[in-house]
Amino acid sequence: PHALNQLCAFMEGKAAAARNAQNHSRSASSGSHVGASSSSSACTSGTQQASEGIEERFESDFSEYIKEKTRWSSWKLGAVGASIGGAVGIAASPIAIPGLVVAALVGGAGGYQWAKNRGHQELQREVAGAYSDAGDAAPLGDALQQCPTMRRLKFMVKWCQLQLREYEKAPLEARCAVLDEVTRAFSPWIQKMYLLRTRCPSGDDIEMAEVQEHLAPLFFLLHRKIVVETIDSAAATLGKAFDNGTVDATIAERARVIFPIMLETISLLDRLSPDTHAQLLKATAASAKLQSCFDDQSSHRRRRLQLIVSSIRGVVERPDVQAAILDPSKFAKREVRLPPRIPVHNRAYDDAASSTPSSPATSTVCKTEPLLVPPLGVEDEELGTVDNEEGFMSASEGSDAERSPPHAKKKGSSKATPQHKARRVTIAIRSEAYPKGLKKHSWDIGKCSSWPIRSETYFRDKRKLPCDSPMLELLHVDWLMLANPSRPPSVFQHADFYPALARSAGDSRFLFIINSAIGPYQVVMTMALNPDAAWLRNPNSPQARVWNRFLDADDVAKRERLKVILTMDEGPWLAKQVFIKKPVLICKLLKAHFHYKPGDYLEVAFEPSSGKTVNMVLSSIKRIVFGFAILIEAKEEEELPENLLATAVSRFVDPTRLCLPA
């Protein structure tokens, strides 16, 4: 208490000095207006410049005053937060966030961060008001104080799960960057909790219940195995950074803001009753599976939360880390946090690495890309029925317990499966129902200009350019229900697919067929090789070389060559992030079977692909425009430039109109 009184007295002195500076600034401002008014009759440019200079000086002085006031408020509220946090910590959650020490750190960090944000908002509000006409400035400060909605927080959690799955095998910092962004979104609600505790330590039931409800998505996210492992590793990395003196702004923020938010969330929600947990699960629209098994896995969940708390405690209780948390001025010069960049480590991508050592594209350099955080408003987009069924979090994956989690999903089930009963119709009727055109539920030939691929100098400068025209002619695209979920049948041998229809119509050209299965749907693309194509008549052309070598290769070599590019030109933001416009060695991601008859046809049949990500995309398929391109990878310089085999566009597929083959 004595030290706290000394700190407050010291800060009160600084506040008095700041108030004097404010009065001086206001006097200067008043003088400037009087001077400007008395000299306005002269209408000299020198007087106008002097007035503008005084006004600029006033704005600068006032800005400095606000900043000084913010620093004082940060320290004062940090001390208040530490006191409140220590008091609340005595009754902390049963998984043992240790009383005064950690709770005081959490409270102090939260109080400091809240005061810092409030001062920043006050400065922006005052500056905006100074430049407004007749006091009509937009309430920027009020807008900044708004807390994220439940819809936004749930969306951030969903995005986090998708990103963590994508970067599961990437370096730790990639996963930490995602988790930091999501955790930071809950900061305003933690700050609101501090204010409620300051105003009424016993807590306001209604307002505190609102805080608990909005922190619930983060609380349930913290139960996931990959999140627990990421936090454990991040805590260890943070400790090493302090040991080695390599603490940057991101590490400092993680110790001062991110970890305290996690600890406070666990402390506040874990102590709640099972009935309250059940209400929060419903409020967050968690899956029925999670709601039914949450209480059954209490010991399993507790072990994960204990690991988070013990990992963070092992770092934040260190004296040097405590000093960093309670004295943010140590990292004042490192406050600017650079946007995180995510490493690209998937060898299936064309830019990640070449599939053969002979290619000059081979590189051990790890490429990175910016972490794209969901912009405000995208959470209002509908993602279909999967959003409420399975897209939300589950605490049962990767169970640490020996027994299997209850209510496990049966193998082969899919939430994206349409509920209507599909009819069996002929290829002629299906072609009329899903025609070539520009309307909804149709397909069309895409533009080659939309697809940059390896140029003639790619092995020297990595340059990519679009090709002029495709090598093959796209004849038909067929969307239909998958008759055999285990493996799609050979299309060429089936009497009710387009290749048979083409042959019966007298088309004897060589056919190239892509037969893919996506969830419960089958997509078939049929292309034809024109024997009079200019590139085919010239055996030394890059296109002829790569095409002939592809056909002559065995199945293993074919898998190393076939590339596709998928894009989503229209659709929900979250679904768009699944598709990146880069060539993918598709056979490294999906198992493929080749059916080849020289001079007649080549069919590539892919085994069905499924999963939560696929289901999420398919659930919104009626509002999606897909782009698809296929090509053969050039492995030698004489095979450059690359050329697309074909490209297609699929618009707003309606699953209720899809049928089975006759």
VOROPA-813443 format. One line per 8 residues: for each residue y, z, x of C-alpha. Coordinates in Angstrom, 3 decimals. Layout:
<nodes>
Y/Z/X ~ ...
</nodes>
This chain:
<nodes>
0.000/0.000/0.000 ~ 2.432/0.814/2.821 ~ 1.874/-2.580/4.444 ~ 2.250/-4.290/1.090 ~ 5.563/-2.488/0.464 ~ 6.805/-3.527/3.886 ~ 5.866/-7.136/3.202 ~ 7.621/-7.146/-0.179
10.759/-5.478/1.301 ~ 10.866/-8.089/4.039 ~ 10.509/-10.895/1.538 ~ 13.183/-9.347/-0.736 ~ 15.578/-9.524/2.220 ~ 14.756/-13.186/2.710 ~ 15.276/-13.755/-1.012 ~ 18.756/-12.130/-0.867
19.688/-14.441/1.984 ~ 18.421/-17.375/-0.018 ~ 20.544/-16.329/-3.016 ~ 23.636/-16.136/-0.812 ~ 22.851/-19.638/0.428 ~ 22.547/-20.743/-3.154 ~ 25.934/-19.288/-4.129 ~ 27.503/-20.933/-1.100
25.925/-24.258/-2.037 ~ 27.137/-23.983/-5.599 ~ 30.683/-23.160/-4.393 ~ 30.584/-26.168/-2.138 ~ 29.438/-28.255/-5.055 ~ 32.247/-26.944/-7.273 ~ 34.796/-27.646/-4.572 ~ 33.502/-31.135/-4.160
33.981/-31.921/-7.832 ~ 37.552/-30.463/-7.836 ~ 38.433/-32.417/-4.695 ~ 37.028/-35.577/-6.149 ~ 38.946/-35.080/-9.392 ~ 42.316/-34.378/-7.725 ~ 42.100/-37.415/-5.508 ~ 40.728/-39.855/-8.056
44.204/-41.119/-8.913 ~ 44.580/-42.465/-5.389 ~ 41.396/-44.556/-5.847 ~ 40.770/-44.777/-2.130 ~ 37.381/-45.628/-0.732 ~ 37.702/-42.855/1.891 ~ 37.930/-40.172/-0.791 ~ 34.892/-41.572/-2.584
32.868/-41.474/0.622 ~ 33.917/-37.858/1.263 ~ 32.868/-36.865/-2.256 ~ 29.521/-38.571/-1.859 ~ 28.987/-36.806/1.464 ~ 29.671/-33.387/-0.062 ~ 27.324/-34.171/-2.948 ~ 24.556/-35.207/-0.565
25.109/-32.018/1.452 ~ 24.866/-29.936/-1.716 ~ 21.595/-31.622/-2.705 ~ 20.217/-31.007/0.791 ~ 21.314/-27.338/0.738 ~ 19.866/-26.835/-2.728 ~ 16.605/-28.439/-1.655 ~ 16.380/-26.090/1.318
17.124/-23.135/-0.977 ~ 14.294/-24.091/-3.316 ~ 11.924/-24.483/-0.369 ~ 12.934/-21.056/0.993 ~ 12.481/-19.561/-2.446 ~ 9.067/-21.200/-2.684 ~ 7.963/-19.710/0.643 ~ 9.082/-16.236/-0.472
7.351/-16.636/-3.860 ~ 4.218/-17.885/-2.143 ~ 3.961/-14.771/-0.015 ~ 4.841/-12.444/-2.873 ~ 2.411/-13.970/-5.350 ~ -0.179/-14.236/-2.613 ~ 0.072/-10.472/-2.160 ~ -0.065/-9.932/-5.924
-3.040/-12.255/-6.178 ~ -4.792/-10.372/-3.387 ~ -4.228/-7.065/-5.167 ~ -5.454/-8.398/-8.506 ~ -8.333/-10.216/-6.872 ~ -9.377/-7.010/-5.123 ~ -9.264/-5.044/-8.347 ~ -11.245/-7.637/-10.245
-13.672/-7.988/-7.357 ~ -14.877/-4.435/-7.869 ~ -16.443/-5.636/-11.108 ~ -17.536/-8.949/-9.626 ~ -20.551/-10.902/-10.717 ~ -24.079/-9.544/-10.209 ~ -24.786/-12.115/-7.521 ~ -22.545/-10.035/-5.334
-19.256/-11.495/-4.366 ~ -18.309/-8.461/-2.242 ~ -15.629/-6.353/-3.926 ~ -12.280/-6.169/-2.223 ~ -12.665/-8.384/0.816 ~ -13.622/-11.765/-0.643 ~ -11.895/-11.194/-3.977 ~ -8.662/-10.291/-2.178
-8.952/-13.457/-0.095 ~ -9.590/-15.501/-3.205 ~ -6.732/-13.867/-5.089 ~ -4.324/-14.206/-2.188 ~ -5.153/-17.858/-1.615 ~ -4.894/-18.600/-5.316 ~ -1.571/-16.786/-5.644 ~ -0.146/-18.596/-2.644
-1.331/-21.988/-3.863 ~ 0.038/-21.399/-7.353 ~ 3.449/-20.331/-6.033 ~ 3.542/-23.322/-3.693 ~ 2.826/-25.706/-6.572 ~ 5.355/-23.968/-8.817 ~ 8.092/-24.253/-6.200 ~ 7.306/-27.928/-5.680
7.499/-28.505/-9.419 ~ 10.797/-26.612/-9.656 ~ 12.314/-28.714/-6.897 ~ 11.201/-31.957/-8.559 ~ 12.462/-30.777/-11.942 ~ 15.883/-29.805/-10.608 ~ 16.295/-32.989/-8.591 ~ 15.230/-35.106/-11.576
17.717/-33.231/-13.769 ~ 20.518/-33.778/-11.272 ~ 20.144/-37.547/-11.568 ~ 19.693/-37.657/-15.355 ~ 22.314/-38.911/-17.767 ~ 23.378/-36.370/-20.419 ~ 20.393/-34.174/-19.663 ~ 17.784/-36.710/-20.789
15.546/-36.403/-17.726 ~ 11.818/-36.647/-18.286 ~ 10.153/-33.200/-18.163 ~ 8.393/-33.902/-14.874 ~ 7.891/-30.223/-14.125 ~ 6.242/-29.614/-17.491 ~ 3.973/-32.618/-16.988 ~ 2.861/-31.362/-13.595
2.018/-27.945/-15.037 ~ -0.425/-29.368/-17.555 ~ -4.038/-28.477/-16.931 ~ -6.718/-31.189/-16.944 ~ -8.447/-31.653/-20.274 ~ -12.098/-30.884/-20.843 ~ -12.794/-34.604/-21.157 ~ -11.187/-35.210/-17.765
-13.115/-32.380/-16.085 ~ -16.431/-33.533/-17.535 ~ -15.677/-37.051/-16.372 ~ -14.931/-35.813/-12.842 ~ -18.250/-33.938/-12.796 ~ -20.109/-37.037/-13.952 ~ -18.358/-39.109/-11.279 ~ -19.246/-36.469/-8.689
-22.937/-36.670/-9.523 ~ -22.953/-40.448/-9.233 ~ -21.131/-40.331/-5.908 ~ -23.342/-37.598/-4.459 ~ -26.437/-39.598/-5.329 ~ -24.920/-42.665/-3.681 ~ -23.944/-40.747/-0.528 ~ -27.035/-38.518/-0.457
-28.068/-39.814/2.972 ~ -24.536/-40.407/4.241 ~ -22.794/-38.035/6.691 ~ -21.801/-34.639/5.362 ~ -18.079/-35.403/5.248 ~ -18.675/-38.147/2.671 ~ -20.267/-35.691/0.245 ~ -17.706/-32.995/1.054
-14.847/-35.397/0.303 ~ -16.279/-36.071/-3.157 ~ -16.919/-32.394/-3.882 ~ -13.439/-31.415/-2.660 ~ -11.784/-33.888/-5.023 ~ -13.748/-32.644/-8.012 ~ -13.283/-28.945/-7.210 ~ -9.548/-29.462/-6.726
-9.310/-30.761/-10.301 ~ -10.220/-27.273/-11.554 ~ -7.463/-25.580/-9.540 ~ -4.911/-25.416/-12.420 ~ -7.384/-23.491/-14.546 ~ -8.048/-21.017/-11.718 ~ -4.289/-20.607/-11.377 ~ -4.030/-19.989/-15.113
-6.677/-17.296/-14.759 ~ -4.558/-15.573/-12.088 ~ -1.556/-15.628/-14.412 ~ -3.590/-14.155/-17.265 ~ -4.777/-11.360/-15.015 ~ -1.217/-10.683/-13.854 ~ 0.151/-10.573/-17.384 ~ -2.760/-8.661/-18.898
-5.367/-7.308/-16.435 ~ -7.729/-6.545/-19.308 ~ -7.635/-10.237/-20.207 ~ -6.642/-12.132/-23.318 ~ -9.855/-12.993/-25.116 ~ -8.678/-16.295/-26.564 ~ -6.905/-17.636/-23.500 ~ -9.549/-16.360/-21.097
-12.247/-17.990/-23.226 ~ -10.326/-21.259/-22.889 ~ -10.281/-20.859/-19.105 ~ -14.006/-20.109/-19.056 ~ -14.735/-23.179/-21.157 ~ -12.788/-25.461/-18.818 ~ -14.388/-23.974/-15.702 ~ -17.886/-24.370/-17.166
-18.418/-27.982/-15.972 ~ -17.819/-26.885/-12.379 ~ -20.027/-23.816/-12.842 ~ -22.956/-25.897/-14.060 ~ -22.343/-28.489/-11.357 ~ -22.705/-25.769/-8.724 ~ -26.331/-25.291/-9.828 ~ -27.382/-28.720/-8.627
-29.503/-28.824/-5.498 ~ -27.512/-31.523/-3.702 ~ -24.279/-29.613/-4.401 ~ -25.725/-26.371/-3.056 ~ -26.949/-28.126/0.079 ~ -23.560/-29.791/0.568 ~ -21.675/-26.490/0.239 ~ -24.071/-24.736/2.614
-23.592/-27.444/5.248 ~ -19.836/-27.570/4.669 ~ -19.556/-23.823/5.246 ~ -21.489/-24.111/8.502 ~ -19.286/-27.011/9.615 ~ -16.159/-25.038/8.763 ~ -17.345/-22.154/10.940 ~ -17.973/-24.502/13.856
-14.508/-26.017/13.436 ~ -12.916/-22.582/13.790 ~ -15.135/-21.837/16.788 ~ -14.118/-25.051/18.523 ~ -10.476/-24.978/17.479 ~ -10.777/-28.315/15.664 ~ -9.546/-27.204/12.245 ~ -7.675/-30.044/10.546
-5.804/-30.095/7.246 ~ -8.946/-30.919/5.253 ~ -10.942/-28.056/6.797 ~ -8.048/-25.647/6.303 ~ -7.692/-26.606/2.643 ~ -11.421/-26.184/2.141 ~ -11.211/-22.615/3.435 ~ -8.011/-21.757/1.595
-8.435/-23.583/-1.738 ~ -11.801/-25.287/-2.335 ~ -14.134/-22.409/-1.441 ~ -12.025/-19.804/-3.324 ~ -12.130/-21.961/-6.461 ~ -15.927/-22.059/-6.238 ~ -16.196/-18.305/-5.678 ~ -13.872/-17.459/-8.542
-15.732/-19.810/-10.875 ~ -19.061/-18.203/-10.035 ~ -17.614/-14.694/-10.246 ~ -16.058/-15.335/-13.650 ~ -18.882/-17.210/-15.373 ~ -22.085/-15.898/-13.876 ~ -21.547/-12.413/-15.309 ~ -21.303/-13.746/-18.857
-24.036/-13.109/-21.397 ~ -26.763/-15.646/-22.210 ~ -25.163/-16.223/-25.615 ~ -21.847/-17.099/-23.958 ~ -23.638/-19.420/-21.537 ~ -25.233/-21.161/-24.506 ~ -21.809/-21.622/-26.115 ~ -20.401/-23.051/-22.880
-23.311/-25.468/-22.575 ~ -22.537/-26.776/-26.048 ~ -18.801/-26.906/-25.354 ~ -19.376/-29.003/-22.241 ~ -21.801/-31.296/-24.110 ~ -24.553/-30.634/-21.598 ~ -27.842/-32.409/-22.157 ~ -30.323/-30.930/-24.614
-32.742/-30.596/-21.717 ~ -30.341/-28.388/-19.762 ~ -29.459/-26.300/-22.802 ~ -33.108/-25.613/-23.550 ~ -34.147/-24.650/-20.019 ~ -31.015/-22.904/-18.703 ~ -32.149/-19.368/-19.539 ~ -35.748/-20.076/-18.501
-34.566/-20.877/-14.983 ~ -32.311/-17.857/-14.515 ~ -34.015/-16.670/-11.310 ~ -34.039/-20.226/-9.926 ~ -30.354/-20.673/-10.728 ~ -29.523/-17.278/-9.267 ~ -31.049/-18.202/-5.923 ~ -28.874/-21.278/-5.716
-25.700/-19.402/-6.583 ~ -26.596/-16.654/-4.104 ~ -26.970/-19.298/-1.400 ~ -23.499/-20.663/-2.188 ~ -21.911/-17.220/-2.139 ~ -23.657/-16.080/1.038 ~ -22.801/-19.345/2.827 ~ -19.126/-19.111/1.917
-18.974/-15.369/2.633 ~ -20.395/-15.945/6.076 ~ -17.316/-18.002/6.871 ~ -14.409/-16.620/4.828 ~ -15.070/-13.005/5.904 ~ -14.544/-13.896/9.553 ~ -11.258/-12.428/10.844 ~ -9.941/-15.762/12.112
-10.693/-17.473/8.809 ~ -9.125/-14.609/6.855 ~ -6.012/-14.979/8.974 ~ -5.937/-18.694/8.194 ~ -6.301/-18.032/4.470 ~ -3.664/-15.287/4.341 ~ -1.292/-17.038/6.762 ~ -1.105/-20.697/5.735
1.893/-21.170/8.033 ~ -0.588/-21.533/10.900 ~ -1.468/-24.952/9.487 ~ 2.004/-25.889/8.252 ~ 2.102/-28.947/10.505 ~ -1.238/-30.106/9.144 ~ -0.435/-29.952/5.449 ~ -0.488/-33.727/4.956
-4.063/-34.565/4.017 ~ -5.104/-38.130/4.748 ~ -7.053/-39.899/1.992 ~ -10.766/-39.419/2.737 ~ -12.762/-42.434/3.835 ~ -16.418/-42.812/2.995 ~ -18.886/-44.329/5.484 ~ -20.933/-47.342/4.447
-24.527/-46.832/5.545 ~ -26.635/-49.070/3.317 ~ -28.371/-51.733/5.411 ~ -29.000/-53.730/2.246 ~ -25.344/-54.734/2.298 ~ -24.291/-57.805/4.186 ~ -21.421/-56.046/5.989 ~ -23.413/-52.961/6.970
-25.720/-54.634/9.468 ~ -27.691/-57.767/10.002 ~ -31.365/-57.768/9.264 ~ -32.303/-59.336/12.592 ~ -31.391/-58.393/16.150 ~ -30.598/-62.030/16.947 ~ -27.669/-62.084/14.560 ~ -24.276/-61.574/16.157
-23.341/-59.548/13.094 ~ -25.459/-56.659/14.326 ~ -23.287/-53.629/14.981 ~ -23.780/-49.901/15.425 ~ -20.227/-49.177/14.312 ~ -20.124/-47.147/11.095 ~ -17.843/-48.844/8.586 ~ -15.829/-46.779/6.137
-14.096/-47.385/2.854 ~ -11.524/-45.293/0.942 ~ -12.828/-42.756/-1.548 ~ -11.667/-44.049/-4.922 ~ -10.912/-41.061/-7.144 ~ -10.994/-41.708/-10.909 ~ -7.411/-42.395/-12.089 ~ -6.020/-40.501/-15.047
-6.992/-41.991/-18.389 ~ -10.350/-43.490/-17.487 ~ -12.062/-40.419/-18.947 ~ -11.009/-41.681/-22.380 ~ -13.225/-44.762/-22.048 ~ -16.456/-44.635/-23.989 ~ -19.662/-44.938/-22.004 ~ -22.161/-45.231/-24.837
-24.835/-42.884/-26.080 ~ -26.206/-42.105/-22.631 ~ -22.985/-40.213/-21.920 ~ -23.973/-37.333/-24.165 ~ -27.704/-37.477/-23.652 ~ -28.461/-37.616/-19.979 ~ -25.345/-38.602/-18.064 ~ -24.190/-34.977/-17.889
-25.489/-32.445/-15.451 ~ -28.922/-30.931/-15.107 ~ -29.830/-27.887/-13.065 ~ -33.551/-28.603/-12.968 ~ -33.766/-31.411/-10.413 ~ -35.414/-30.624/-7.086 ~ -36.566/-27.217/-8.236 ~ -37.064/-24.575/-5.590
-39.678/-22.942/-7.771 ~ -43.330/-23.865/-7.470 ~ -43.732/-24.645/-11.145 ~ -42.419/-27.814/-12.724 ~ -39.325/-27.364/-14.871 ~ -40.015/-27.095/-18.594 ~ -39.268/-29.919/-20.962 ~ -39.658/-32.463/-18.175
-38.884/-36.030/-19.103 ~ -41.924/-38.177/-19.613 ~ -42.414/-40.919/-17.092 ~ -41.256/-44.277/-18.249 ~ -38.954/-43.000/-20.989 ~ -35.503/-44.472/-21.069 ~ -32.450/-43.379/-22.998 ~ -31.090/-46.892/-22.797
-33.940/-48.329/-24.881 ~ -32.523/-49.837/-28.093 ~ -33.567/-48.223/-31.331 ~ -34.034/-51.495/-33.230 ~ -37.387/-53.218/-33.515 ~ -37.231/-56.508/-31.642 ~ -38.572/-59.684/-33.253 ~ -40.565/-62.366/-31.474
-38.758/-65.703/-31.514 ~ -39.047/-68.992/-29.653 ~ -36.942/-70.056/-26.681 ~ -35.073/-72.557/-28.890 ~ -33.925/-69.788/-31.267 ~ -33.054/-67.467/-28.377 ~ -30.948/-70.204/-26.778 ~ -28.969/-70.600/-30.005
-28.523/-66.823/-30.346 ~ -27.389/-66.443/-26.711 ~ -25.639/-69.754/-25.987 ~ -23.602/-71.106/-23.116 ~ -19.905/-70.577/-23.828 ~ -16.910/-68.250/-23.637 ~ -17.521/-66.090/-26.704 ~ -19.116/-62.679/-26.897
-22.874/-62.555/-26.349 ~ -22.939/-65.728/-24.267 ~ -23.337/-66.980/-20.690 ~ -21.527/-69.506/-18.568 ~ -21.418/-70.970/-15.056 ~ -19.220/-68.938/-12.738 ~ -16.579/-70.155/-10.304 ~ -17.469/-70.405/-6.620
-13.883/-69.502/-5.733 ~ -14.562/-65.957/-6.921 ~ -17.185/-65.261/-4.254 ~ -16.164/-65.037/-0.559 ~ -19.211/-65.475/1.695 ~ -19.829/-66.068/5.408 ~ -17.626/-68.806/6.810 ~ -18.367/-71.181/9.654
-16.889/-68.702/12.165 ~ -18.337/-65.540/10.643 ~ -20.391/-64.538/13.690 ~ -17.206/-64.616/15.776 ~ -14.513/-63.207/13.475 ~ -16.371/-61.863/10.375 ~ -14.298/-64.179/8.215 ~ -15.468/-64.902/4.683
-14.411/-67.801/2.489 ~ -15.580/-69.189/-0.875 ~ -17.681/-72.331/-0.922 ~ -16.735/-75.512/-2.749 ~ -19.694/-75.912/-5.090 ~ -23.163/-74.392/-5.631 ~ -26.273/-75.951/-4.115 ~ -28.264/-75.821/-7.367
-27.496/-76.568/-10.996 ~ -27.658/-73.587/-13.337 ~ -29.594/-74.762/-16.390 ~ -30.123/-71.676/-18.490 ~ -29.732/-67.876/-18.716 ~ -31.969/-65.912/-21.036 ~ -31.465/-62.254/-22.063 ~ -34.379/-60.795/-24.005
-36.404/-57.644/-24.539 ~ -38.965/-56.834/-21.870 ~ -42.421/-57.323/-23.326 ~ -44.286/-55.623/-20.456 ~ -42.366/-52.599/-19.082 ~ -44.621/-52.311/-16.033 ~ -44.018/-55.821/-14.699 ~ -42.459/-58.969/-16.182
-44.906/-61.883/-16.522 ~ -44.499/-65.086/-14.547 ~ -41.880/-67.117/-16.365 ~ -42.967/-70.566/-15.179 ~ -46.497/-70.065/-16.467 ~ -45.288/-68.833/-19.873 ~ -45.010/-71.395/-22.643 ~ -42.003/-69.751/-24.325
-39.468/-69.713/-21.469 ~ -36.973/-72.343/-20.422 ~ -38.981/-73.878/-17.504 ~ -41.682/-74.984/-19.962 ~ -39.001/-76.337/-22.300 ~ -37.421/-78.278/-19.407 ~ -40.735/-79.781/-18.381 ~ -41.529/-80.809/-21.947
-38.124/-82.523/-22.087 ~ -39.003/-84.616/-19.008 ~ -37.072/-82.660/-16.351 ~ -39.249/-82.916/-13.230 ~ -36.767/-81.487/-10.739 ~ -37.633/-78.585/-8.463 ~ -36.874/-75.350/-10.317 ~ -35.666/-72.093/-8.804
-36.175/-69.136/-11.138 ~ -34.874/-65.558/-10.943 ~ -36.946/-63.286/-13.177 ~ -35.506/-59.767/-13.268 ~ -36.075/-56.658/-15.377 ~ -33.197/-54.225/-15.928 ~ -34.188/-51.177/-17.919 ~ -35.717/-52.420/-21.187
-34.301/-55.941/-20.778 ~ -35.473/-59.101/-19.047 ~ -32.974/-61.562/-17.582 ~ -34.131/-65.026/-16.520 ~ -31.986/-67.562/-14.660 ~ -33.299/-71.105/-14.271 ~ -31.748/-73.446/-11.691 ~ -32.612/-77.016/-10.676
-32.398/-78.852/-7.363 ~ -30.780/-82.276/-7.691 ~ -32.682/-84.661/-5.385 ~ -29.573/-86.773/-4.845 ~ -27.407/-83.856/-3.675 ~ -25.349/-84.814/-0.618 ~ -26.325/-81.725/1.349 ~ -30.036/-82.360/0.704
-29.867/-85.951/1.950 ~ -28.499/-84.719/5.273 ~ -31.271/-82.649/6.924 ~ -28.810/-81.427/9.595 ~ -26.390/-79.904/7.106 ~ -26.205/-76.074/7.142 ~ -27.304/-75.972/3.496 ~ -30.395/-78.132/4.145
-31.366/-76.068/7.182 ~ -31.174/-72.726/5.421 ~ -32.836/-74.056/2.236 ~ -35.801/-75.664/3.986 ~ -36.348/-72.679/6.283 ~ -36.294/-70.386/3.268 ~ -38.909/-72.429/1.413 ~ -41.157/-72.713/4.481
-40.991/-68.988/5.298 ~ -43.604/-66.490/4.205 ~ -42.861/-63.842/1.584 ~ -41.781/-61.257/4.172 ~ -39.214/-63.627/5.671 ~ -38.008/-64.648/2.209 ~ -37.294/-61.007/1.394 ~ -35.082/-60.830/4.489
-33.043/-63.825/3.355 ~ -32.409/-63.606/-0.383 ~ -29.030/-62.121/-1.274 ~ -27.255/-61.499/-4.571 ~ -23.738/-60.423/-5.467 ~ -23.119/-58.480/-8.667 ~ -19.736/-57.698/-10.177 ~ -18.396/-56.211/-13.370
-15.289/-58.138/-14.358 ~ -14.720/-56.069/-17.500 ~ -16.078/-52.697/-18.531 ~ -15.573/-48.927/-18.262 ~ -14.118/-47.709/-14.959 ~ -17.073/-45.479/-14.107 ~ -19.558/-48.268/-14.737 ~ -17.502/-50.647/-12.587
-17.941/-48.382/-9.574 ~ -21.663/-49.140/-9.575 ~ -20.949/-52.760/-8.657 ~ -19.250/-53.594/-5.386 ~ -18.529/-57.226/-4.694 ~ -20.655/-57.536/-1.562 ~ -23.788/-59.553/-0.845 ~ -26.901/-57.405/-1.084
-30.310/-58.123/0.394 ~ -31.791/-57.498/-2.997 ~ -35.420/-57.419/-1.896 ~ -34.653/-54.328/0.186 ~ -33.639/-52.523/-2.974 ~ -36.116/-53.939/-5.494 ~ -39.712/-54.959/-5.045 ~ -40.047/-58.728/-5.445
-42.977/-61.110/-5.924 ~ -42.754/-64.812/-5.017 ~ -44.549/-67.541/-6.974 ~ -44.213/-70.818/-5.111 ~ -45.609/-74.290/-5.630 ~ -44.159/-76.759/-3.098 ~ -42.256/-79.578/-4.734 ~ -42.468/-77.967/-8.172
-40.906/-74.502/-8.433 ~ -40.128/-71.157/-6.770 ~ -39.975/-68.057/-8.929 ~ -38.760/-64.657/-7.698 ~ -39.994/-61.916/-10.030 ~ -38.495/-58.432/-9.581 ~ -40.189/-55.279/-10.738 ~ -38.247/-53.273/-13.353
-35.280/-51.209/-12.173 ~ -34.303/-48.057/-14.016 ~ -32.644/-44.700/-13.525 ~ -29.619/-42.770/-14.767 ~ -27.153/-45.168/-13.175 ~ -28.826/-48.207/-14.728 ~ -28.990/-46.462/-18.094 ~ -25.300/-45.566/-17.894
-24.360/-49.200/-17.310 ~ -26.684/-50.550/-19.982 ~ -25.359/-48.081/-22.537 ~ -21.992/-49.854/-22.303 ~ -23.359/-53.384/-22.041 ~ -21.613/-54.579/-25.222 ~ -18.250/-54.079/-23.497 ~ -19.173/-55.506/-20.087
-18.671/-58.895/-18.466 ~ -21.120/-59.360/-15.581 ~ -20.748/-61.765/-12.695 ~ -23.782/-62.851/-10.683 ~ -24.186/-65.014/-7.593 ~ -27.254/-65.789/-5.490 ~ -27.483/-67.208/-1.971 ~ -29.639/-67.383/1.155
-28.460/-65.474/4.203 ~ -27.519/-67.507/7.268 ~ -29.093/-66.004/10.381 ~ -28.090/-68.619/12.932 ~ -24.726/-70.194/13.632 ~ -26.071/-73.633/12.789 ~ -26.761/-72.341/9.257 ~ -23.095/-71.521/8.664
-21.139/-71.687/6.469 ~ -23.179/-70.027/3.749 ~ -23.299/-71.624/0.336 ~ -24.061/-70.181/-3.076 ~ -27.206/-71.378/-4.777 ~ -25.692/-70.664/-8.193 ~ -23.334/-68.316/-9.992 ~ -23.335/-67.106/-13.601
-21.242/-65.010/-15.988 ~ -22.697/-62.930/-18.816 ~ -20.313/-61.765/-21.552 ~ -20.652/-58.759/-23.845 ~ -24.400/-58.779/-24.441 ~ -25.361/-57.297/-27.811 ~ -28.733/-55.510/-27.421 ~ -29.348/-55.554/-31.177
-29.536/-59.365/-31.069 ~ -32.122/-59.549/-28.272 ~ -35.688/-60.532/-29.094 ~ -39.125/-60.757/-27.543 ~ -40.652/-64.067/-26.405 ~ -42.894/-65.706/-28.966
</nodes>
